[in-house]
Amino acid sequence: MSDPTTPISAAARTRARIDTSVPHSARFWNYFVGGKDHYEVDRQIGDEIKEIFPGLVDVAVTSRHFLGRAVRHLAGEAGLRQFLDIGTGLPTADNTHQVAQRVAPDARVVYVDNDPVVLAHADALLTSTAEGMTTFLDADLHEPETVLRAAAGTLDFSRPVALMILNTLGHVADYDQARDLVRRLLAGLPSGSHLVISDGTATSEGMIAAAEAYNASGAVPYHVRSIGEIAGFFDGLDLVDPGIVQVTEWRPDFQGPPDPATAAVDAYCGVGRKP
């Protein structure tokens, strides 16, 4: 029997917050991108959705590839050395800090999430080159000023920052609120900072049906939006070519025609520079 006077560790408290009785977005997404951090309940709804809309797997995989290309551009051609990644998700291969520090070893990356599942795996994100730095914040997208204050312990907000919000804003049900949260985050960043967003879009009946099935599973709902709504997050910014496009079309690595199996994914993205 445990001693009731023994303090409960932070890790134990985090594990106690994890609910394995209902699907979970980070674990569900991890299953789709080929990770190992998921439970039977996540695999079950994942398999059900594959039957409804197999294309959601392509959305997950190609969105992850977009992250890599965007970070390589920002750390390379754009010359950024600071990244604020909000809605981190579960660690997989080629996380933001790994991609950025391959290009620029002195890059600094702050991950932000308040999800207990992600927090339980945060140590996997805390590797870094000797020249750079990687930190993790237990903080909430809905409190942007708190996020910025905490991130200032690692990032220098007198220099440009890449604000990464990938496959996360769908958790904010109200579109105007989601836009306001993005605006408030950008307000704390200097000129030359960049916003990177990708998200699933309501651009096919299959994608809409998949979102409805996921939201009916008991998981925290995720709201797919129109292409115009994705574009609205970039109001006031200078869009980086090629603008608001499907994730497969943003500066693809391949030459020639796209692979028809993954070309028409229901996920759009953009990168914008703050004037």
KAMO-V294930 format. One record per pair of residues at least 12 apart in sequence whose C-alpha atoms are under 8 Angstrom apart, sorted by the first residue. I is the first residue (numbers start at 1). J is the second residue. Records with the same first field share a line. If there is no record, write none. Layout:
I=J  J
This chain:
11=120
14=116  117  119  120
15=116  117  120
17=116
18=116  117
20=39  41
21=41
22=41  42  217  218  219
23=41  42  45  217  218  219
24=42  219  220
25=219  220
26=89  90  117  118
27=39  42  90  117
28=42  43  46
29=60
30=90  92
31=43  46
32=46  57  60  61
33=57  60  61
35=92
37=90
45=214  217
49=210  213  214
52=206  209  210
53=206  207  209  210
55=206  207  265  266
56=207  210  265  266
58=262  265
59=200  265  266  267
62=247  248  262
63=198  199  247  248  267
66=247  248  250
67=96  166
68=94  95  96  99
69=251  252  253
70=196  271
71=96  99  100
72=99  100  103
74=162
75=100  103  104  107
76=103  104
80=107  160  161  162
81=100  104  106  107  108  160  161
82=107  108  109  155  160  161  162
83=96  107  108  109  110  161  162  163  164
84=109  110  111  112  151  161  162  163  164
85=109  110  111  112  163  164  165
86=111  112  113  141  163  164  165  166  168
87=111  112  113  141  165  166  167  168
88=111  112  113  118
89=113  118
90=117  118  121
91=118  121  122  124  125
95=125
96=109
97=109  125  128  134
98=128
101=128  129  132
105=129  130  131  132
106=129  130  131  132  133
107=131  132  133
108=132  133  134  154  155
109=133  134  135  154  155
110=134  135  136  137  151  154  155
111=134  135  136  137
112=136  137  138  139  140  147
113=136  137  138  139  140  141
114=137  138  139  140
119=138
122=136
133=154
135=154
137=150  151
141=181
142=181
143=181
144=181  184  185
145=184  185  188
148=185  188
157=188  189  190
158=189  190
159=190  192  193
160=189  190  191  192  193  194
161=189  190  192  193  194
162=193  194  195  196
163=186  193  194  195  196
164=195  196  197
165=195  196  197  198
166=196  197  198  199
167=197  198  199  200
168=199
169=199
170=199  200  222  223  224  225
171=220  221  222  223
172=222  223
173=222  223
175=229
179=232  233
182=233
183=233
186=274
190=274
191=273  274  275
192=273  274  275
193=273  274
194=271  272  273  274
195=234  270  271  272  273  274
196=269  270  271  272
197=269  270  271
198=247  267  268  269  270
199=224  230  267  268  269
200=224  225  266  267  268
201=224  225  226  227  266  267  268
202=224  225  226  227  266
203=226  227  266
204=266
207=266
208=224
211=223  224
227=244  268
230=244  268  269
231=244  270
234=270  272
236=274
237=272  273  274  275
238=272  273  274  275
239=270  271  272  273
240=270  271  272  273
243=270  271
244=268  269  270  271
245=268  269  270
246=264  265  266  267  268  269
247=265  267  268  269
248=262  263  264  265
249=263
250=269  270
